Amino acid sequence: MTVVDPETQAGWVPEAAEDEADEEMPLSLRLSIADTLTLGNATCGFMAVYFTTTGILIPYVQGSTESGMARHSAATAVILMLCAAVFDLFDGLVARKLRSSPMGAELDNLSDLISFGLAPAYFVLVYGMVADDAHQRVAAVGAIVVLLAVVLRLARFSCVTVKDGTFQGMPSPFGALTVVSIVLLELPFVATLLAIIGTAWLMVSRVEYPKPRGPLAVAMLAWIVAAMGLLAAWAFEAPGGQLLLQTGCALQLVLGAVIPLFATARRVNNFRDNRREARATQLP
């Protein structure tokens, strides 16, 4: 029964009825623990853009010669992308163990677009503005290619079903980290641009990548933590920090190139095995 307060003339519902109304809230309006982690992913991506702007781009435009601030801001931006990758890793694990709201898949795609599409593309764009041998407009094209590759990859992921345990194309978190690794290596501009475009192609390719589950998830988390340590050493100019960072970035590129080769070799071997089995069944 609804009771009316004589002073306010407003109706109020007994406590039991309020509990029932809360229980009847549509599932689409409730955020699960996995969704909260996904929102942390989006927040990290946005803050990566913030630090790239305030610590690298704005000082450059103002003519600042303080390189330490740019170094710290670049390291912070990349560390935030790494944190976004950690959130992205754990929101999937939590969703499988507990539950995810009906918004989970959409939230995941939108957050990935910010952290692994916009943030690395913007990082490439700012690199094209501040690097000595870079060309701003050409770098802008490279940034657009990265952004569109992530958009296409996420859209395809939503509507294409692949076999369990694999991704089709380089996962966007791995692709984003590879792109920023290419920039941090400080290669010649043409080589940097070609490597970035190659990474973007891998993201939209049909090359199979394993999903980070079990031991692979642990290895990926360990690699992310190690990368954060390398970035911190570089930012604070620790002895050998520059060399350690370049080694880590080079290893990221090697992994990006080697994993597709293993995947391709596995597909070729599976194809050969299937042909042998087919021939064996045809023999009298």
C-alpha positions in Angstrom: 0.0 0.0 0.0 1.3 3.5 -0.8 1.3 6.0 2.1 1.1 9.7 1.5 3.1 12.1 3.7 0.6 14.9 4.7 3.4 17.6 4.6 4.9 16.9 1.3 2.0 15.1 -0.4 4.5 12.7 -1.8 4.0 9.0 -1.8 6.5 6.6 -0.3 6.8 2.9 -0.6 7.4 0.6 2.4 10.9 -0.8 2.8 9.9 -4.3 1.7 8.4 -2.8 -1.5 11.7 -0.9 -2.2 13.6 -4.1 -1.9 11.3 -5.8 -4.4 11.7 -2.8 -6.8 15.5 -3.2 -6.5 15.3 -6.9 -7.3 13.2 -6.2 -10.3 15.8 -3.8 -11.8 16.7 -4.9 -15.3 20.0 -6.8 -15.5 21.1 -4.4 -18.3 21.3 -1.6 -15.7 23.5 -3.4 -13.2 27.3 -3.4 -13.3 29.1 -6.5 -12.4 32.6 -6.8 -11.0 33.9 -7.5 -14.5 32.2 -4.4 -15.8 33.9 -2.3 -13.1 37.3 -3.7 -14.2 36.4 -2.8 -17.8 35.6 0.8 -16.8 39.1 0.9 -15.2 40.5 -0.1 -18.6 38.7 2.9 -20.2 39.9 5.2 -17.5 43.5 4.2 -18.0 43.3 4.8 -21.7 41.9 8.2 -21.3 44.6 9.2 -18.7 47.2 7.9 -21.2 45.9 10.5 -23.7 45.9 13.1 -20.9 49.6 12.5 -20.0 50.6 12.4 -23.7 49.0 15.8 -24.2 50.0 17.6 -21.0 53.5 16.2 -20.7 54.7 15.9 -24.3 52.6 17.9 -26.7 51.9 21.0 -24.8 55.5 21.6 -23.5 56.7 21.1 -27.1 54.2 23.6 -28.5 55.3 26.1 -25.8 58.9 25.6 -26.7 60.0 23.9 -23.5 63.4 22.3 -23.6 62.8 20.1 -20.5 63.3 16.6 -21.8 62.9 14.9 -18.4 59.2 15.9 -18.2 58.5 14.4 -21.6 60.3 11.2 -20.7 58.3 10.9 -17.5 55.0 11.6 -19.3 55.7 9.2 -22.1 56.6 6.5 -19.6 53.4 7.2 -17.6 51.3 7.1 -20.7 52.6 3.7 -21.7 52.4 2.4 -18.1 48.7 3.4 -18.1 48.2 1.5 -21.4 49.8 -1.5 -19.7 47.5 -1.1 -16.7 44.6 -1.0 -19.2 45.9 -4.3 -20.6 45.9 -5.8 -17.0 42.3 -4.7 -16.5 41.4 -6.2 -19.9 43.0 -9.4 -18.9 41.3 -9.7 -15.6 37.8 -8.6 -16.6 37.6 -11.6 -18.9 38.8 -13.9 -16.2 36.4 -12.5 -13.7 33.5 -12.6 -16.1 34.1 -16.3 -16.7 34.4 -17.1 -13.0 31.5 -15.0 -11.8 29.2 -13.3 -14.1 29.0 -10.4 -16.6 26.1 -8.1 -17.2 24.4 -7.9 -20.6 26.4 -4.7 -21.2 29.8 -6.5 -20.7 30.7 -7.2 -24.3 29.7 -3.7 -25.4 31.6 -2.0 -22.5 34.7 -4.2 -23.3 34.7 -3.1 -27.0 34.2 0.6 -26.1 37.0 0.5 -23.5 39.4 -1.3 -25.8 38.7 1.3 -28.4 39.9 4.0 -26.0 42.8 2.3 -24.5 44.2 0.3 -27.4 42.9 2.3 -30.3 42.7 6.0 -29.5 45.6 6.1 -26.9 48.3 4.4 -29.1 47.1 6.3 -32.3 47.4 9.6 -30.4 50.8 8.5 -29.2 51.9 8.0 -32.8 50.4 11.4 -33.8 52.2 13.3 -31.1 55.4 11.4 -32.0 55.0 12.8 -35.5 54.9 16.3 -34.1 57.8 16.2 -31.7 60.4 13.9 -33.2 63.2 15.6 -35.1 63.1 13.4 -38.3 59.3 12.8 -38.3 56.8 14.2 -40.8 53.6 15.3 -39.0 51.1 14.6 -41.8 52.6 11.3 -42.7 52.6 10.3 -39.0 48.9 11.4 -38.8 48.2 8.9 -41.6 49.9 6.2 -39.6 47.9 7.1 -36.5 44.7 6.9 -38.5 45.7 3.5 -39.8 46.2 2.2 -36.2 42.9 3.6 -35.1 40.9 2.2 -38.0 42.6 -1.2 -37.6 41.5 -1.4 -34.0 38.0 -0.3 -35.0 37.7 -2.9 -37.7 39.2 -5.6 -35.4 36.8 -4.9 -32.6 33.8 -4.8 -35.0 34.8 -8.1 -36.5 35.4 -9.7 -33.1 31.7 -8.9 -32.3 30.2 -10.6 -35.3 32.7 -13.4 -36.2 32.9 -16.7 -34.4 36.3 -18.3 -34.2 37.3 -21.6 -32.6 37.7 -21.6 -28.9 41.1 -20.5 -27.5 42.2 -18.3 -30.3 41.9 -14.8 -31.6 41.7 -13.9 -35.3 44.3 -11.3 -35.8 46.7 -9.7 -33.3 44.7 -8.8 -30.1 44.3 -5.1 -29.8 46.1 -4.8 -26.4 49.1 -6.6 -27.9 48.9 -4.5 -31.0 48.8 -1.3 -29.0 51.8 -2.2 -26.9 53.7 -3.2 -30.1 52.9 0.2 -31.7 54.2 2.2 -28.7 57.3 -0.1 -28.5 58.0 0.8 -32.1 57.8 4.5 -31.3 60.0 4.2 -28.2 62.7 2.3 -30.1 63.4 5.6 -31.9 64.1 4.0 -35.3 64.4 6.1 -38.4 61.0 7.6 -39.3 60.4 5.5 -42.4 61.2 2.3 -40.6 59.0 3.3 -37.7 56.0 4.1 -40.0 56.4 0.8 -41.9 56.5 -1.2 -38.7 53.4 0.6 -37.4 51.5 -0.1 -40.6 52.6 -3.8 -40.4 51.3 -4.1 -36.9 48.0 -2.5 -37.9 47.8 -5.1 -40.7 48.4 -7.9 -38.3 45.5 -6.7 -36.1 43.0 -7.0 -39.0 44.6 -10.2 -40.5 43.3 -13.7 -40.2 46.4 -14.9 -38.4 45.5 -16.9 -35.3 46.8 -15.8 -31.8 46.2 -17.8 -28.7 44.0 -16.4 -26.0 45.8 -15.6 -22.7 44.5 -18.3 -20.5 46.2 -20.4 -17.8 50.0 -20.3 -18.0 49.8 -18.0 -20.9 47.9 -15.4 -18.9 50.4 -15.7 -16.1 53.3 -15.2 -18.6 51.5 -12.2 -20.1 51.0 -10.6 -16.7 54.6 -11.2 -15.8 55.7 -9.5 -19.1 53.5 -6.5 -18.4 55.0 -6.1 -14.9 58.5 -6.4 -16.4 57.7 -3.8 -19.0 56.5 -1.4 -16.3 59.8 -1.8 -14.5 61.7 -1.1 -17.7 59.7 2.0 -18.3 60.3 3.2 -14.8 64.0 2.6 -15.1 64.0 4.6 -18.3 61.9 7.4 -16.9 64.2 7.9 -13.9 67.3 7.6 -16.0 68.6 4.6 -14.1 72.0 3.2 -15.2 71.4 1.2 -18.4 67.7 2.3 -18.4 67.8 3.3 -22.1 69.3 0.0 -23.1 66.9 -2.0 -21.0 63.9 -0.2 -22.5 65.1 -0.7 -26.1 65.8 -4.4 -25.3 62.2 -4.8 -24.0 60.7 -2.9 -27.0 62.7 -5.0 -29.4 61.5 -8.2 -27.6 57.9 -7.0 -28.0 58.5 -6.6 -31.7 60.1 -10.0 -32.0 57.1 -11.6 -30.2 54.7 -9.8 -32.5 56.6 -11.3 -35.5 57.3 -14.8 -34.2 53.8 -15.7 -32.9 52.2 -15.4 -36.3 55.0 -17.6 -37.7 54.2 -20.3 -35.2 50.5 -20.0 -35.8 51.1 -20.3 -39.6 53.3 -23.3 -39.2 50.7 -24.9 -37.0 48.0 -24.4 -39.6 50.2 -25.8 -42.3 51.0 -28.9 -40.2 47.3 -29.4 -39.4 46.5 -29.1 -43.1 49.1 -31.6 -44.0 47.9 -34.0 -41.3 44.3 -33.7 -42.6 45.4 -34.4 -46.1 47.3 -37.5 -45.0 44.3 -38.8 -43.1 42.1 -38.2 -46.1 44.4 -40.1 -48.3 44.7 -42.9 -45.8 40.9 -43.3 -45.7 40.7 -43.4 -49.5 43.2 -46.4 -49.8 41.6 -49.8 -50.2 
